[in-house]
């Protein structure tokens, strides 16, 4: 698993002002499992991480390592085409359409 997956789940939980106990209950896990996962004291199963992500409104996707930098840049650009010449109108952002 990428090193940033668990911190991303913890950040999403905190952003939603959800306690570890609330996440655990909604995901059908023990509070100790969530606490130990976020603390790095437990090497969780994929199913545990996937359930935590589901409760937080997230998906875990597998991306080829070689495409990760391009995907991250695409997301940071708000879903607009990369390398577009200046002055050219960008298409509507995928991210903006999801916020509606």
N, C-alpha and C positions, 0 to 999 in steps of 0.2 A: 504494500500500500504506500502511496506517496506520503512523505513526511508531513504534508500540510493538511491532510484530510481531517484528522482528529481536531487540530486547532480550528479548522473551518467550521466543523460541527459545533464545537464549544462556542465559537464566536456567534454563530447563528442562534444558538440557544439563548445566549446573553442578549443579543439584539432583540429577540422576541420577549425579553424579560421573563423567561421561563426558568424555573429552578431545576436542578438536577433531579429532584424528586418528582416534579411534574413531568419532565421528559421521560423518566423511567416508567412512571405509571402509564403514560400514553403509549409507550413503546412496548409495554409488557416485560420490562426489565427490572432488576433490582436497582435501587438508588446506588448501592455499592458498585454495581457494574458500571454505571454511568460515571461515577466518581473516579473509579480506578482507570477507566478507559481515558477520560479526559486528563487524568494525572500521569498517564504513561506507565502505570503500574500493571497494566493488563494488555495482552496482545489479543484484541477481540476478534471474534469470528466476523466474516464478511456479513453474515445475516444480522448481526448485532448492529454494525455500522449502517447497513441498509435500512434497518428499522428506525434507527435514530434519525437518519436523513429523511425518511418518509414523514415522520412526525413533524420535522422542521420544515416540510414543504420543499425538500431538496431531492435530487437524484444523484446517484453515484454512477458515473459513466466511465467506461474504459476507452482511453484515447492512446493511440500509438505515441510513444515517447517523442518520436521525431516531429509529430504534429503539435505537441503541447505548446511550444512557444508561439506558433501561429494562432492557435486557438485562444490562448491567453491574450494576445494582442488584439484579436478580433473582439473579444469580450470587453476589453478595456476601451476599445474604440466605440463602444456602444452598439455593436452589431453592424457598423458601417463597413463598406469595402475598404480594404487596406491598400495603400499605395495610390490612392486616387489623387489626381493632380489638383493643386490648389485652385480655388475659384469654381470648380465644378461642383454642382449641388450633389450632395450625397443622397442615396436612397433613404427612405424612412428607416429609422433604427429598429431592429428587431426588439431590442431591450425596451425602447419607448412604447412599442405596441403591446408588450407584455404588461406594462405598468397601467394600462387603461382598463 
